[in-house]
């Protein structure tokens, strides 16, 4: 992983930790960026950044970390509501 890619992954992790309680891991394997969030022992959320971008392609630019963090946060919120409240 290049230094630039590492810095971008850590920026995304920092933006997510401001909003989400739990263990957050942002990792890069080849061209894939994977975000894993462990909120509780029975709750594991994992998403690939390319999937998030393709689902919301008109809203996300690849360079704006805040937009990416907002979309991941909203998707995580839906995941939690579906899993525990409905």
Secondary structure, 3 states (H helix, E strand, C coil): CCHHHHHHHHHHHHHHHCCCCCEEEEEEECCEEEEEEEEECCEEEEEEHHHHHHHCCCCCCCCCHHHHHHHHHHHHHHHHHHHHCC
